[in-house]
Every structure is written in structure tokens, then in C-alpha cells.
């Protein structure tokens, strides 16, 4: 199920006056798996109460990469004596990056 479809269901539940818990129970009762959580519905209901009925989904994932990984890889291959720590300092990213 697409998140946009779940958002439509949340808007429907909000407009009919359901509480967050009622909305979660109603939405999840239709599907075999849990598609709505209290936190998600509460966040969306808060948005609806403020008058924002936009159903597009905000990105909550990882932030966009600041450095092109191909550039870092090329730098590391050009000078294999550089450590991950040195590369991270050079490009101002974490060592895990």
C-alpha cells in the first residue's frame, strides 16, 4: 500500500471526527498488516488541525549526501595511504560515510 493511500485514509478518519486511536484501529482493521501507527496518525492529525490538508509525504529519511561518493572513492584510490579519518576530515563527513 502506498503512503499516499494511507494519508487519504487518515484524512477521512480525521474529517469524520475519529481520535488517533480510533483511526489507527479503523485503518488497520481493513488490512492484514499494520499500516498505521499512533505516532504517524497523531503527526498527520496535528497537521490537519493546523489547516494543512496537503497529503504529500514529507521526507523523513536520510539527509541528502553532501559529498559525491565517487569523488571520495577516487581520492582514496589515488592515495591509498590516506586513512578513513583523514578522508572524513578532508570532505567534512563522518568516517562511516
N, C-alpha and C positions, 0 to 999 in steps of 0.2 A: 504494500500500500504506500502510495506517495504521501509525503508530508503535507503537500498542498491539499490533498483529500482529507487528511486528518484535521487540518486547520478549518476546513469547511464544516466538519462535524462539530468542532469546538465552538465555532461561531453560532451554529444552530443551537447548541446547548446553552450558550450564553444568552442568546436572544429569547429563548423560552424560559429563562429565569432559573436554570439549574445552578446548584452550588458546584464548586470544584469537584467535590467527591461524587456527587450525583452524575456529573458529566463524565468523569473517568469511568464510573461503573456502567453508565449507559453506552458509552463508546466501546469499551472493552467487552461488553456482553454480546456484541454483534460479531466479534472476531474470535478466532481460536487463540491467538496470541495477544499479549498485552501491547496495545498500540498507543495508549495514552497513559501518562503518569501524572500524579498530583502536581509535581513541580512544573511540568510542561503546561498543563492546563491552567494552573494558577498564574503563570507568567503571561500566557495568552489572554486570560480573563482580565488581568491588570491592564494590559494594552487596550483591550476593548473598552474597559471602564473609562480610560482616558480619551476615548473617542476615535482611536486609531483602529479601523477595521481592515487595514491592509493585511491580506492573507499571505503575502510573500514571506519567505523564511529568511531570518537574519542568519548570517554565518556565525556559528559558534565554534568552529573548528580551529585548526591551527592557523596562526597568522601566516601571511604570505612570506615566502622566503626572501630575505633581503639580499642574499648573495647567490649568484649563479653557481650551482654545484659543479658545472663543467669547468668554470674558471678556477675554483679551488682545486679540483682534481688535476688540472693541467699544471698548476703551480706546484702541487705536491709531487707530480711525476717529473717535473723539470729539476727539482731539487729534493731528492728523496731523503736527504739528511734532516729536513725540517720535521719537527715533531707536530703532533696534533695541537699541542698547546701554542706553539709558535704560529701555526696557521690560524688558529682561532683568534689570537691577538691581532694578527695582520688584517683579518677580514672582520674583526669585531663581532664574532659569533661564538656560540658555545662550542666546547670541544666535541660534544656529541654531534653537532652539525657537520 
